[in-house]
Amino acid sequence: MKVFKCEEMMCGHCVSRIDTALDEAKIAHKTDLDTKTVTIEEDGSCAKAVEILDDLGFSAVEQ
């Protein structure tokens, strides 16, 4: 499991966009607006998750 900080995450709409994209890619995750983090459950999915976040306009910085 890895945690990524996404400073650009500002509201529920941002969370929804992230959740939808990662769900469609079948990447197990948890999004937390309060801490502006996305936790990826399986390490093997991290590279793809970071790519998806980048495509959405969120910079994912590993914690």
Secondary structure, DSSP 8 states (H G I E B T S, - for coil): -EEEE-TT--SHHHHHHHHHHHHHTT--EEEETTTTEEEESSGGGHHHHHHHHHHHT---EE-
